Amino acid sequence: MSWSERIDRLTERTLPHYGVLVLSCLLFCSVPLAGYFLLKWPGDLPHGPRSGTATILSFLPDQVLHDRRTQIACGVLFFAGALAWAAHRLLPWSAWLASLSFTGIIALYAENATQLTHVAHLTDMLLLLYALWYHTCRLDIAAALRERRFWSTPLYPRWVYSCSVFAVGYFYGVSGLMKWLTSGPGWANGVSMQIWVQVFPRDPDSFWARLVVSDRRVATVLQWAALIGETSGFVAIVSRGLRPWIGLLLIGFHIGQIELFGWGFHANMVILTLVFLPFYEWIPRWVARYKAPPIQKEAAATAVTAR
């Protein structure tokens, strides 16, 4: 396939069911994440002189960055924008309002915190991407909503899905690559994980915590699985066949994180499920089967029985 054909393929559109499903999950997951960062405001800590750039909001003066009211304002705008976006109102401005104010909530937290948590980074990237979808297709979406044919009109461009795959793969690939560059294969020595489980345990008496602490081999295997899974994010970008398996490995990685440390990567697991598993292919098939005329459904059922 030539590059021109590849580019043309990116502009192909399908019915919006998959895109709306992903967007609904993103908005649903972003609400508790926004609440977490709003409630965990670290701005009362003393601040020294700033050096360098921490976030895209670092250009703002300290009086704005360290004022809790700034983050609260972002929170109010986010919840209003998310509600309007979910209801398909005030498009595409509600989409930008929700995604950009969510970015503001996270950035303001990072500007005031002593350590960085990245549980919301992937959700934020995809919210911005989906806001871009609603903006670039705003005229077609508005016409489809106005004429009550939204669900029967091809409105979801392939480039949104392709960019989602790239964003997820890049997010995990860079994380794995940095482990290789900073520590090499020694990162997965088992001992470091045993120390982490003892210092940052969710439940030190749980079965998995006791197993990891008592057996270095188990800790080593888990660390190698995490290292390989994250680095394989780059492979998932280009390999359609391996993508679901890498997705399952990364979902298992997050389940282990939550079980051992209680880290809140639940939204990442939802994103991995919808982007790396073949839901982009499954959803249109399910919709087509559901919308098929009774005669076609009967023929399909007969064909399955004959097999």
Secondary structure, 3 states (H helix, E strand, C coil): CCHHHHHHHHCCEECCHHHHHHHHHHHHHHHHHHHHHHHCCCCCCCCCCCCCCCCCCCCCCHHHHCCHHHHHHHHHHHHHHHHHHHCCCCCCHHHHHHHHHHHHHHHHHHHHCCCCCCCCHHHHHHHHHHHHHHHHCHHHHHHHHHCCCHHHCCCEEHHHHHHHHHHHHHHHHHHHHHHHHHHHHHHHCCHHHHHHHHHCCCCCCCHHHHHHHHCHHHHHHHHHHHHHHHHCHHHHHHCCCCHHHHHHHHHHHHHHHHHHHCCCCHHHHHHHHHHHCCHHHHHHHHHHHHHCCHHHHHHHHHHHHHC
